Amino acid sequence: MEIQFARSDLDIAQCFPIMVQLRPHLDPAEFVSQVQRQQQVGYHLVYLDVDEAVQAIAGFRIVETLANGKVLYIDDLVTDGVAQGNGYGKALIDWLLDYARSKDCASIHLDSGVQRPGAHRFYFGRGMTITAFHFGMKLDPDL
């Protein structure tokens, strides 16, 4: 089991079948270029490889806010549905915690959709707590 940064086009593309399980709206034809654009502004994509197959991925950024200081913010965290229960998500969280500490982050944060109670149990089991509500609003492009 190895966790690696997805840097090459091939590495990024190999993450798509797992990422789309969390983000089904993503277009496979645009995925690599979108990740590369996000990487230019601080996004990192890592994947957990077992026997040369991607089993889990995490997308994250390091940000600094007035509210929380330096934070590792997890945008995406997903384990292949058929591989859940093998400890891959825990391995990724542990890796992210170590990485955050190595970058002098004060904390890690993520948002999780209210429709994902299984993910919430996982996060609570890792010692995370609910610290805020996240609000959003879609913008009408015609206004």
Sequence and secondary structure as in RCSB ss.txt:
>XXXX:A:sequence
MEIQFARSDLDIAQCFPIMVQLRPHLDPAEFVSQVQRQQQVGYHLVYLDVDEAVQAIAGFRIVETLANGKVLYID
DLVTDGVAQGNGYGKALIDWLLDYARSKDCASIHLDSGVQRPGAHRFYFGRGMTITAFHFGMKLDPDL
>XXXX:A:secstr
 EEEE  SHHHHHHHHHHHHHH TT  HHHHHHHHHHHHTTT EEEEEEETTEEEEEEEEEEEEETTTEEEEEEE
EEEE GGGTTSSHHHHHHHHHHHHHHHTT SEEEE   TT HHHHHHHHHTT             TT 
